[in-house]
Amino acid sequence: MSIQVKSTTAFDDQKPGTSGLRKKVAVIKTPNYLENFIQAVFNSLKAAGESLEGNSLVIGGDGRYYNKTATQTLLKMAAAQGISKVFVGQNGILSTPAASAVIRQHQTLGGFILSASHNPGGIDGDFGIKFNIANGGPAPEKITDAIYQAACAIETYPISDAADIDLSKQGSYQLENMQVEVIDPVQIYADLMESVFDFALIREFCQQHFNILFDAMHAVTGPYAEEIFVNRLGLSTDCLLNCTPSEDFAGGHPDPNLTYAKTLVERLYAEDAPDFGAASDGDGDRNMILGKGCFVNPSDSLAILTANATCIPGYKNGLVGVARSMPTSSAVDVVAKALNIPCYETPTGWKFFGNLLDAGKVSFCGEESFGTGSDHVREKDGLWAVLAWLNILAVKKISVAEILHAHWQQFGRHFYTRHDYEGINSQGAADLLAHINAQLDSLAGQVFAGRTVSFADNFSYTDPIDGSLSQGQGLRIGFDDGARMIVRLSGTGTDGATLRLYLESYSQDPKMLTADAQQGLSDLIALSEQLLQIKAFTERDAPSVIT
Ligand code: G16
């Protein structure tokens, strides 16, 4: 039976960030907080003319603390709305790209993904929830704005008072009038990967000459990696690190970067390093690629995958176009130009790629924040990126360092770095942005250390498919030699504010091709401090993470 519950909490902070709602677990556990957000999604769907009755949904999460409780709440609220069928991953688990694949395969109304992505988990960590639409991708801004408006207006919500469903076994169950299909979280996804990549070739390459190491960071991709690398590619379990998922990621920070994937990085820089290393994040949509003693920055990764896409069976006819988020380096632009395909620049957030992918304008997309993906789903996809690299290396029979250097030799090198100032005072961050904003109009034409500012603005984007306008997407200062300096606030942090500074410069100087990125950007780093005064405003001597 459905009962009506009065929603009593203040909900004015339920504005979804870059990727849905992310909060400390303690906030999510506030009475009615999660329910209010879920109901806001349902109400905004109904307001948009969708019928919930008789429709189906997908539910899955990254297995972090509170995943199980939130899944049961979602099921009971979906039943109370008259949803006829829900596909839910066994034990409430689905990686984000797998959830996208399931939404697409079963053509559901959409799905709820329970994850705070790369943010730490556990009782004192973060939890998150987002709604993905029928194309399998994150809800676009007009929908997240509507969810927020709905969240502010809710007074009551209906919920079933039925008992919890046992999600530990696959099968079909009944909750009120709703069918709950508990599905294998891994098989659909592994089958999809096998349809895109040449598994036989990768198997032969890795078994014969190429040692790989994949770090699941105690997060959701562990079982997916076991199925793909061990069961389907026949590799030894020695190639897997931290593949047992844990509710708090074994106390770690499941963010695949040089700081948080420390064990993997140390292994790849050791004397007896494997040939290839990769990691994925909490919910399996991010990736980091490493070679023996080398790191591939995510912007270069997108460019290299684009340049070599036809090595992969799923893209053997070439790409229709590519897209990157604004702060991502222009490395892929140069490749797209050479391939004579369009390259789109969108704001940060995978949701901005959705329309381009649906309209068949782009095949590959990527972001500097360790996100790479293609039109096979509507989310970025960590294991897809790892397999794409392995497929290309298996065709070319070369090492990561060799392909990287050959790429830079052919296309020039985009030195790139991101400096993160995490957990800073929110007011200090707002003051800093106001300080930079105030200078923007006067910067164009000024010369700094031999570089002339060619533009300075706050990035705005008009979606080429539906014409929607997104403003205030990051402060940019561009120079006449192609160098760029970008500042924006993270939309995924939960502690104070996180400021990101992105720096990029282009070089075709053969002597610089193998230089360290921080060294290659040292003049721009110095100029950024002079122009932006980040250290003064944040009261920090140095960034907390340098990528
Ligand atoms: C999310 C989005 C990404 C976006 C990233 C930006 O990543 O899905 O598309 O690039 O946020 O993060 P920030 O706003 O902190 O720079 P994820 O992996 O957290 O879902």
Residues whose N, C-alpha, C, O or C-beta is under 5 A from the ligand:
A	BS01	G16	T18 S19 S117 H118 T348 G349 W350 E367 S369 L489 S490 G491 T492 G493
